[in-house]
Amino acid sequence: MRGDDLKARLATGDPVLMPGVWDALSVRLAAEAGFDTVFLSGYAVSGTLLGLPDFGYLTQGEMAEVARRVCAASPSTMVVVDGDTGYGNPLNVTRTIELWEAAGATGIFLEDQVWPKRCGHMAGKQVVPREEWLAKLRAAVERRTHLHVTARTDARAAIGLDEALARAKAAAEVGVDAVFVEAPESIDELEAIAAAVPGKVLVANMVETGKTPLLTPKELHDLGFDLIVSPLSGLLSATKALRDTFALLREKGTLRDHLDRLVDFEEFGAIVDLPGHFALDEKYRE
């Protein structure tokens, strides 16, 4: 799926809600739930692939490989892939764009944090000078052949809302497809962002127990935000389910009295298309 597909989806006027995914199984489950667009979250990939926090440990190559697997697992799903800071200077950004497009990504988020970055809802963030970030965005826009480019600024927490708004305006002038001011702390701040960048696709990040008020897609649409990320809902839910199930298994030694916690064996086979693979196996046995 290409960036134009996401533009067409946004052009319908309906907000696009993107759940966060982190591997081939999670993207298949998101597609099964009816989502046509997902966000491949760096936070989630760092936690699941490395068992580490979103603290700049995840490399460009590691993220590109996960993106390739996710896009291949659900080819009809639009996958916007976290690009962190682009992993270096504008030349590194061009390489990131190439890798993301080769992996099958629909879009990319590029932020202005100092590397090593950290999750946008963590304390202690720093941002690079405005012009340094804008140079990366120009490189991304000029290098991409189809990728939907979102400019993300973390200046709200690092410097202040006024600087974040100034960066948002400057990014829009560069020609990015969407603008994302990370971690506004109130509806008033969301309104200020929308007023600062009229006519541009705006991103809102809905992190449970994060800095920004949790609003519905309709509420955000009414405020001017149409590309909506819920990056950690699945990850935090799955983590709780695994923790609880492992604790129960350790305590009881079996889940025979708690099968309601599980999908059954046949159901999981359907999720990963076991019937299709049986059919393929039979084809080549003839």
Beta strands, then each sheet from edge to edge (+ up, - down):
strand 1: 16-21
strand 2: 37-40
strand 3: 78-82
strand 4: 107-111
strand 5: 148-153
strand 6: 178-181
strand 7: 201-205
strand 8: 227-230
sheet 1: 1+ 2+ 3+ 4+ 5+ 6+ 7+ 8+ 1+
end
